[in-house]
Amino acid sequence: MTESKDEQSTTAAARTAADDRATDGRAADPASALASAPAPDPAAAPAWQRRFRAPRVSLPEWAEEAPDRSLFVSNATGTFELYAWDRATGAQRQVTDRPNGTTDGALSPDGQWIWWFADTDGDEFGVWMRQPFHGAGAADGAAGAPGGDEEAVPGLAASYPAGLVLGRDGTVVVGRSTDDDGSTVHLLRPGADAPVEVYRHRESAGVGDLSHDATLIAVEHTEHGDAMHSAIRVLRAADASVVAELDDTKGGTEELGLSVLGFAPLAGDTRLLVGHQRRGRWEPMLWDVATGTETDLRLDLPGDVSAEWYPDGTGLLVVHGFEARSELWRYEIATGALVRVDTPAGTVSSATARPDGTVEYLWSSAARPPVVCSTDGSVVLDPPGAEAPPSVPVADVWVEGPGGRVHALVQRPEGEGPFPTVFEVHGGPTWHDSDAFAAGPAAWVDHGYAVVRVNYRGSTGYGREWTDALKHRVGLIELEDIAAVREWAVASGLADPAKLVLSGGSWGGYLTLLGLGTQPDAWAVGLAAVPVADYVTAYEDEMEALKALDRTLLGGSPDEVPERYAASSPISYVDAVQAPVHISAGVNDPRCPIRQIDNYVDRLAARGAVHEVYRYDAGHGSLVVEERIKQVALDLDFAARHLGTPGTRPTEG
């Protein structure tokens, strides 16, 4: 179960809601809960703000045994929260209402219960709650009052979440992570008084899936100590005994990962759909955990491939990602036929196959706002309010770097270059920028900046070797690739060499601070959001799962390899920083904690370096729309003041 500095969401409903990859929409049923949300006058704000405020929805999750009942995430009230949707009646209602938002949720297979994760102000540490699908005091089929929440698994103390699976028979499997206990997995049977622990280990692990008949539990684990490459263990739910083990890190010199994609949706079927890296990229295979039989699925597709089952078990919905774009296919298990599922060019952020065989998917491109579509030609969920203004398309650039060809996505403003240019560095590090709609980069383009996003070594989507290349020289490897693209941008006439901005959040914020110190002559301004700034102190304070990731990336703990942490830590180079730097940080952040940022800021202040710091009361980013707008406005204004470019004043509040 691979962790990252950026990962916040643990459930399907949340994965695309809290960032710029969520969906913008238009009209909706006026009787719905979303229709009552305030809709700002489109003419009252500039286009870049309207992109953030436009109503957005995630891909709806649906209940396996009640497919008309769905759960999704929306920013309709100005904060990302969970919403219930009864497709049979069209009724929608807001499920959660918390000051800093809620995005982690799940539906029970029978559609009777909505589960949601309750942390405190974005600290990601909490417990699972649940409430009836129709709300408190509701008659069946009618919307009740909001709330009716109860603790979902009494007896389990607060933790960081590490997976949740709800079985058809009412069985619940919960994954937990704490600094004291490491990783634990717990089983709660219907009618039981308390959950039973079925797995425990110091290293990172999490729940993968529960079989259709609730007899088998798949666990992703990293007991071998490599947090970037999981193994899979299947446990018998009755007694926690081991049924099967699959570990591609053993018996070879290569480090290969596995991921749980899901048990077959059929009674008595012991096949598990698994992702593997045996041919240098992510591909699916079928593993019968009862017999040990592995069925290789050789799909003739060049990029990374993931998949999920069609509900009838006859096929797989395949998601193929290649060179920053994605597409859908159907794979017929009986015949091996691979049939394209028609989608526009761009990025499919998430997709699901419905019981009737149609596919619903969340799609966008850099130029066009997202939308939840169906292969039957309809728009699945279309919230009220004005659609987000479009942006400009991306152009693909390939640059020769020290480790191979580097792929970058470039957006150009109107006019002739060279332009002030923002290098917007993605987080992760195991992530990649794609041809998807993003309100942040679009705001820079609106203000006359070119935007360059680099899928440096360490990014996903370009094969296992590219992703794993950053080990031990963490941060420095990525910056070599960014430097190669920067040289191209200046030489090509795109970028003004005197007006280069290095910017990013989380791992991208870390690379920003590291780049300002190791390449001080290259950058005119730095903008770092929720960054790693002092690697040793960050290691001391961060959640346990991220300690494991850092040990994997750097080859040990700070005590074991202090020279590597020093070489990769921005605070080692803080005295060399020349560019003005703006830092924003969440005071409750468990991934890039505030103390290590304060250490870095103190060092800047001690030498009189030009810097500004903005602290906000949330965790690793904000789910509040106006807070996000405020942060972007602060960045735009900071850059304008120090570059002499057109800017915007920060909004109030």
Secondary structure, DSSP 8 states (H G I E B T S, - for coil): ----SS----SGGGTTTSSTTSEE-----TTSTGGGS----GGGS-HHHHHHHS-EE---EEETTEEEEEEEEE-TTSB-EEEEEETTT--EEE----TT----EEE-TTSSEEEEEE-STT---BEEEEEETT-BT--TTS--BS---EESSTT---BEEEEEEE-TTS-EEEEEEETTTEEEEEEE-TT-SS-EEEEEESS-EEEEEE-TTS-EEEEEE-TTS-TTS-EEEEEETTT--EEEEE-TTSSSSS---EEEEEE-SSTT--EEEEEE-TTSS-EEEEEETTT--EEE-----SSEEEEEE-TTSSEEEEEEEETTEEEEEEEETTT--EEEE---SSEEEEEEE-TTS-EEEEEE-SSS--EEEETTS-EEE--SS---------EEEEEEETTEEEEEEEE--SS-S-EEEEEEE--SSS----SS--HHHHHHHHTT-EEEEEE-TT-SSS-HHHHHTTSSSTTHHHHHHHHHHHHHHHHTTSEEEEEEEEEEETHHHHHHHHHHHHSTTT-SEEEEES---SHHHHHHHS-HHHHHHHHHHHTS-TTT-HHHHHHH-GGGGGGG--S-EEEEEETT-SSS-HHHHHHHHHHHHHTT--EEEEEESSSSS--BHHHHHHHHHHHHHHHHHHHT---------
